[in-house]
Amino acid sequence: MNGTSTAREALIAEALGDLALLLDRLEKVGPKVDASRQALQKSSDSISREIARFAPDMQAFTLHAKLETEKYVNRHVEAATVSAREEQLRVMQDSARDLFKMEVDPVVRQVSAQLQRLAQLAQPRPNPWMPWLTHSAAFVTGAALTWLVVVMIWLR
């Protein structure tokens, strides 16, 4: 047992020596970690100041981007609305025209034909003797005037 305790003691002594080296290293790392923490804190403060300095610019940029996007969307919505309105108007006109042709046009034609027949019935029928009467009246008037002229010449 004497040999095992010596080996054990040697291992413990070696482990204690390694632990002492490790503690020395940790003590040396402590100030470096503290210096790194301070540098990190300093960087963080610096970045915070820079961000605070750029915040109004970012807000202005964001507002400008929002306004431009709104204008863009409004333009396209208005164009789409005008296009849809024109298309809807064209479709409604075509539908009204088709409806008129299908429903109103036949009725109007029928009523128009009936009114034309009634107008023909309301007009007096031409007398077949009227042209002959006109010719005979002209002949009689011409003959009477000729006899009048002849009688006046003889009486003179």
PAMIKOL-34540 format. One record per residue: residue number from 0; x, y, z of N, C-alpha, C in turn. Coordinates in steps of 0.02 Angstrom, whole numbers. Each point is the difference from the previous one (the first is absolute). Last residue first. Example, Ala and Ser with C-alpha at 12.3 -4.5 7.8 and 13.67 -1.06 7.14 Angstrom:
% PAMIKOL-34540
     n      npx      npy      npz     capx     capy     capz      cpx      cpy      cpz
     1      642     -112      354       42       59        3      -39       55       37
     0       15     -286       -4      -45       59        0       45       60        0
END
This chain:
% PAMIKOL-34540
     n      npx      npy      npz     capx     capy     capz      cpx      cpy      cpz
   155    -5777     4795    -6576       37       60       -7       -2       27      -67
   154      -84     -210       72      -40       56       22       38       65       -8
   153      103     -205      -47      -55       12      -47      -41       59       19
   152      174      -74      145       30       25      -63      -56       16      -50
   151      -59      -97      201       22       69       11       30       29      -63
   150      -65     -226        1      -60       43        4       22       73        9
   149      170     -163        7      -28        3      -67      -61       47       -1
   148       99      -47      206       46       42      -39      -30        9      -70
   147     -113     -146      141       -6       69       25       43       47      -41
   146       13     -229      -42      -63       28      -26       -9       71       23
   145      184     -115       89       10        9      -73      -63       30      -30
   144       -8      -60      224       41       61       -9       11       14      -75
   143     -112     -197       61      -41       58       16       39       64      -11
   142      112     -204      -29      -49       11      -54      -41       62       14
   141      151      -69      166       36       24      -59      -47       15      -57
   140      -89      -98      194       22       68       15       35       29      -61
   139      -63     -224      -12      -59       43       -1       20       72       13
   138      169     -163       18      -24        6      -70      -58       47       -5
   137       83      -52      214       48       41      -36      -23       11      -72
   136     -124     -146      130      -10       69       24       47       47      -36
   135       21     -230      -43      -61       27      -31      -13       71       23
   134      181     -116       95       12       13      -71      -61       31      -33
   133      -19      -67      224       47       56       -5       12       18      -73
   132     -128     -190       48      -38       61       16       45       61       -6
   131       97     -210      -25      -42       16      -58      -40       63       11
   130      135      -83      179       42       26      -56      -42       18      -62
   129     -118      -97      188       27       67       13       46       25      -57
   128     -116     -218       33      -26       48      -50       31       69        7
   127       44     -189      150       27      -15      -66      -22       50      -54
   126       45       45      265      -57      -10      -45       27      -15      -70
   125      122      -51      245        0       43      -59      -58      -19      -46
   124      -13      -25      266       22      -37      -58       -1       46      -61
   123       51       82      256      -54      -10      -49       27      -38      -62
   122      101      -38      249        8       44      -58      -58      -12      -49
   121       23     -132      196      -25       67       16        8       48      -59
   120       83     -225       -9      -73       -1        2      -29       70       12
   119      233      -29        6      -24      -10      -69      -76        0       -2
   118      102       11      210       11       63      -36      -24       -6      -72
   117       -3     -193      135      -52       47       21        6       66      -37
   116      168     -160      -37      -64      -23      -29      -56       47       18
   115      206       43      100        3       14      -72      -63      -22      -35
   114       25      -52      228      -13       71      -10        3       20      -73
   113       54     -222       58      -71       12       12      -16       74      -11
   112      225      -62      -12      -37      -27      -57      -74       12        8
   111      137       61      180       13       44      -58      -39      -25      -61
   110       -2     -132      194      -41       60       10        8       47      -60
   109      135     -191        0      -70      -19       -6      -45       61        6
   108      230       29       37      -14      -15      -71      -73      -17      -10
   107       73       30      220        0       64      -35      -15      -11      -74
   106       27     -191      132      -62       35       18       -5       66      -37
   105      199     -125      -24      -58      -32      -33      -66       35       15
   104      196       85      111        1       10      -72      -58      -35      -35
   103       45      -24      239      -34       61      -20       -6        7      -76
   102      109     -196      105      -64       14       31      -38       59      -31
   101      221      -81      -77      -41      -59       12      -71       17       24
   100      164      171      -40      -11      -37      -63      -47      -59       11
    99       66      124      188      -43       41      -42      -16      -38      -65
    98      154      -99      144      -67       -3       29      -49       40      -43
    97      227       10      -57      -28      -66      -15      -71       -6       27
    96      114      197       52      -11       -3      -72      -31      -68      -20
    95       68       29      222      -59       42      -13      -18       -3      -75
    94      197     -108       67      -58      -35       27      -64       39      -15
    93      204      101      -56      -13      -57      -43      -62      -39       22
    92       72      175      137      -26       27      -62      -16      -57      -49
    91      103      -57      203      -69       21       12      -31       28      -64
    90      227      -59       -6      -41      -60        7      -73       19       10
    89      158      174       -4       -6      -31      -66      -45      -61        2
    88       50      105      203      -43       43      -40      -10      -31      -69
    87      152     -105      142      -68      -10       25      -50       41      -41
    86      228       29      -43      -21      -67      -21      -72      -13       20
    85       99      198       76      -10        2      -73      -25      -67      -27
    84       59       10      228      -60       41      -12      -15        3      -75
    83      198     -107       68      -59      -40       18      -64       38      -14
    82      202      115      -31       -6      -54      -49      -62      -42       14
    81       54      166      155      -22       31      -63      -11      -54      -53
    80       90      -71      203      -69       21        9      -28       30      -64
    79      228      -57        9      -41      -61       -2      -74       17        7
    78      153      174       23        1      -25      -69      -43      -62       -7
    77       29       85      216      -40       46      -40       -3      -23      -72
    76      140     -118      144      -70      -12       18      -46       44      -41
    75      230       33      -22      -20      -62      -31      -72      -18       16
    74       93      193       99        0        7      -73      -26      -64      -33
    73       31       -4      233      -58       41      -19       -5        8      -76
    72      189     -109       91      -60      -42        6      -62       39      -22
    71      202      119        7        3      -52      -52      -63      -43        1
    70       27      161      170      -13       31      -65       -2      -52      -56
    69       63      -76      213      -71       19       -1      -19       33      -66
    68      225      -48       38      -38      -62      -10      -74       14       -4
    67      140      178       53       10      -19      -70      -39      -64      -16
    66        1       73      224      -38       47      -43        6      -19      -73
    65      127     -124      156      -71      -12       10      -42       44      -46
    64      232       34        6      -15      -64      -34      -75      -15        6
    63       78      186      119        3       12      -73      -18      -63      -39
    62       18      -19      233      -58       40      -18       -3       13      -75
    61      190     -109       84      -58      -44        5      -64       38      -20
    60      200      122       14        2      -46      -56      -62      -45       -1
    59       27      142      183      -16       39      -59       -1      -45      -62
    58       68      -97      201      -71       16        3      -21       39      -61
    57      226      -47       23      -37      -61      -15      -75       12        1
    56      140      175       66        8      -12      -72      -39      -62      -21
    55        8       53      230      -43       46      -37        5      -10      -76
    54      142     -139      135      -71      -14        9      -45       50      -37
    53      249       -4       28      -30      -16      -64      -76      -12        5
    52      132       51      194       14       54      -48      -35      -13      -67
    51      -10     -162      171      -40       59       20       10       57      -50
    50      135     -188      -28      -70      -16      -18      -45       58       17
    49      221       18       67       -5        4      -73      -71      -15      -23
    48       49      -24      230        2       71      -20       -8        8      -75
    47       15     -218       82      -64       30       22       -2       74      -19
    46      200     -117      -36      -51      -20      -49      -67       31       18
    45      173       33      152       14       36      -62      -52      -16      -54
    44       -8     -118      203      -20       71       11       10       40      -64
    43       76     -221       -3      -73        1        4      -25       72        9
    42      229      -38        6      -25       -8      -68      -76        4       -1
    41      103        1      209       16       62      -35      -27       -1      -72
    40      -15     -195      128      -47       50       26       10       66      -36
    39      152     -169      -48      -66      -17      -28      -52       51       23
    38      213       16       92        3       20      -71      -67      -14      -34
    37       22      -71      222       -1       74       -3        1       24      -73
    36       23     -230       37      -68       22       19       -6       75       -4
    35      212      -94      -35      -44      -14      -57      -71       22       14
    34      154       15      175       17       49      -51      -44      -10      -62
    33      -21     -158      170      -26       64       23       13       55      -51
    32       93     -209      -40      -73       -4       -9      -32       66       21
    31      229      -21       39      -13        4      -72      -74       -2      -15
    30       73      -27      224        6       69      -23      -12        7      -75
    29      -13     -223       83      -48       45       32        7       72      -22
    28      155     -181      -56      -55       11      -47      -50       50       29
    27      184      -74      131       25       42      -55      -56       17      -49
    26      -46     -146      177       13       66       28       25       48      -53
    25      -31     -225      -59      -65       34       10       10       70       29
    24      190     -136      -23      -26       21      -66      -66       37        7
    23       90      -94      192       42       56      -22      -24       26      -68
    22     -104     -192       82      -21       59       39       42       61      -20
    21       60     -205      -94      -65       22      -26      -25       62       36
    20      195     -105       78       13       32      -65      -66       27      -30
    19      -18     -122      196       33       63       15       14       37      -64
    18      -86     -215      -19      -52       46       24       30       68       16
    17      145     -172      -58      -38       21      -60      -55       50       20
    16      121      -95      174       44       44      -38      -35       26      -63
    15     -111     -159      129        2       64       36       45       49      -36
    14      -10     -215      -84      -64       33      -11       -1       67       35
    13      186     -137       38        1       25      -70      -64       37      -15
    12       14     -103      206       48       56       -2        2       29      -70
    11     -128     -189       30      -32       56       34       46       60       -2
    10       84     -199      -83      -53       25      -44      -34       61       30
     9      160     -110      129       34       32      -57      -52       29      -48
     8      -75     -125      181       25       64       23       35       37      -56
     7      -71     -214      -44      -58       43       10       23       68       22
     6      159     -162      -20      -23       19      -67      -59       47        6
     5       81      -88      197       50       44      -28      -22       23      -69
     4     -129     -157      107       -9       65       32       51       48      -26
     3       13     -217      -74      -60       32      -27      -10       67       33
     2      176     -136       73       12       23      -68      -59       37      -29
     1      -14     -101      212       46       56        3       13       29      -68
     0     -117     -193       46      -40       59        0       42       61        0
END
